[in-house]
Structures are given as C-alpha cells and as structure tokens.
Amino acid sequence: MPGPDRFSALAAEGVLGLQPYVPGKPVSELEREYGIHDSIKLASNENPLGPPPASLRAIDAALADLALYPDGAAFELKAALAKHLAVDPAEITVGNGSNELLSLVAETFLTPATEAVHSQFAFLVYALSVQATGATARIAPANPPDHAQPLGHDLAAMKRLVGPATRLVFIANPNNPTGTWLGAAELRAFIGSLPPHVLVVLDEAYGEYVEGTDWPDTLRWLDEFPRLIITRTFSKMYALAGLRVGYSVSHREIAGLLNRVRQPFNVNSLAQVAARAALDDTVHVTRSRQLNAAGLGQLSAGLRALGWQPIPSAGNFVLVDTGGPALPWYEKLLRAGVIVRPVANYGLPNHLRITVGLPEQNERLLSALRSLMAGKTP
Ligand SMILES: *Cc1c(COP(=O)(O)O)cnc(C)c1O
C-alpha cells in the first residue's frame, strides 16, 4: 500500500494534468482580504439585474417539499423547455449547469484512444473535460488580432485537426472569454463538412444575448445534423447561476446516452422550478437584453476613450487588451473595489474580461480606470 503522499500515483492519468478552474473572485473574499466594502463584481458574466422575480416566487412555493428528492427526470422542466424551444422532450437533457453537460458529453464519447478539437482561447471547461477522460485535445490556432473576429474560432483551422480519432468538436458561439461569434452560413458549412464519427458540441451559453439577423437558430438544424449537441444555460441571461441548471438539445439517442451517465438527481428541485418559471418571465429577459446592449456600448466606448481596444462582443462581457501585462490593472482595480477577470490562464496575459454590469457599475469601473491612468487612487 503506498504512503499518504503517493495518492497521485494512484489517480487516473488524465486527472494529474488538470489545472483547477479558477473562478472569478467572490465579493466576500475580496472584502475579507482587503478589508473594504461596497465592492462590485464584474468578473463572472452574471446578470446584474438579479434573479427573475417569477423564479423567486416559484422557489418560495417549493421550499416546503425540500425533504423530497427532486424529480430525477425533470419532467415539468423538460416539458416547459420543449414547448419553449419547439423540440421534443426526449431530445433534452438537463444538467447541473451546462458545465455538467459539457463534462457528460466528454465522459460519454471520449476515451484515451480518441481526440477532441477546440479552438485556442475557447472556454476552458472544454480542455478540462477532455483531459479528465484521458483523450487528446487538438487545439486549433485562433483568428489573428487583426481579424474581424479577433482571437475567435478559426473553423478552417479546426477542420484541419479533425481526423479518424476525433469524436468531439467543441464550439462556443459566442465564445467566452473573447465575445467573438460565428455567423449562420460558416457554422452550417463547417458542421456539414464533418465526417459521421464526429459530434459537434455547440455551446450557446450566451445565445440569448445575441442581437442581429445572422444569429443561427441551430435548434432547427438538428434534423439535418443529428450529430449536433446544443448546450444552453440558465446561468447567464436567465440569472440563476447560483442554482446550477443548464440543458442540452440533441438527437434522442444521444440524450439517452447522457441520461445513463448523469447522476440520478443531478438538478435540485429548487433549480427545476426556478428555471421553469424563468422561461415565462419574458419581462425580465427583455430588460436583461436591453440593459446588456446599452451596457456593452457604454463599456466599449468608455474603454476606447481610455485608449484600450475592446474586442467586439456578442455576449454580456468584453475582452480588452490593456496594452501590457493585465495583472497590475486587475490588482489595482481590486483595491478600488472592482473585481474583473484576468485571463492569463487562457494564454491572454495582456487582457482583462469585464462583465457588463448596471450602468452605475460600468461607470464605476471606467472612472476607477480613469483615475488609475491619471496616477490617482480611485
Ligand atoms: C458560463 C458558461 C457556461 C456554463 O455555465 P453553467 O453555469 O455551468 O451553465 C458554459 N459555456 C460558456 C462559454 C460559459 O461562459
């Protein structure tokens, strides 16, 4: 029996190479460490309006049943989603956040003998999910900084990495942390060009924020492309990140496989009722979308006025090049009570990712930066 310092030798090989995901710093942690208060968090792409009022009412009504296990089949939530999305309930899998679905898909289809393709600067959870299975990640170079979608997915480069061992291709549209997006025509052509042994995981965590006519209604592609797995979440536009609930829409056979791998009660009962209610709270969704569009404009214009270059974003955040190492800016902003997200762990040491907040929060960030640039303490 190995000694207590030898447990790493017993762990699965894929696990040893994993770097833990580093989340945005919670407000409570910042205030504890720095002894400040009234700080704001623009670091985790959360909805600044707070949860939908309809969800809070639904949670209230469901509290009395907390002694019971949740509905493992999430029947009511799936029925509501099916109606909302015009798909069959059998095509839906619900997860503990869409993060769980990304891991479940990896667990279901990847082995150490297989490969998965994703882009450089793609959402980090793809790399983590792939690595945990022992499969090989093939990482395509991103678009160059002077591209119309700077640092975004280069589908041609991704295609070149698809081979006989490829089982999964991960695409985020829009992508986090870059905010870049792919239009309907290029995405369709890419998916249609893949061989039948390759499944496409299309992560639409920010899909509800996208404005404009080129946004593909990919749910309508499922008949033509049965190897497509679309994932979405209630964490972003629907403002329920703390409850952990997301879903995928896929061919029913794929949903059946994911259903075998998931835990029997993976989505708790409060999350199920809150998500269901959120779908109907169209007022909250409309307000969230409008607030975000205005806030994106405010942040982008404000950052440009400071001489920084924000990347055009279709999400609820902007990635901005600070023109040098970003960490000192991150730390100075922390001291000023503003939490943003450094992205050096994505290989972007000169960038910060800033979530769109309420107008006064966006202004607080911009004015803190103005003071710092003028050599003053904010
Ligand atoms: C936030 C995010 C998710 C997942 O969030 P969950 O809270 O796990 O649903 C998935 N993909 C991207 C690109 C994200 O930014």
The ligand as a Gaussian input file, in Angstrom:
#p B3LYP/6-31G(d) Opt

LIG

0 1
 C      -20.759000      30.368000     -18.214000
 C      -20.515000      29.440000     -19.345000
 C      -21.024000      28.127000     -19.386000
 C      -21.660000      27.368000     -18.313000
 O      -22.218000      27.845000     -17.306000
 P      -23.113000      26.973000     -16.337000
 O      -23.304000      27.905000     -15.218000
 O      -22.351000      25.742000     -15.968000
 O      -24.338000      26.642000     -17.094000
 C      -20.844000      27.377000     -20.497000
 N      -20.182000      27.846000     -21.554000
 C      -19.669000      29.066000     -21.565000
 C      -18.981000      29.525000     -22.783000
 C      -19.787000      29.896000     -20.455000
 O      -19.214000      31.091000     -20.449000

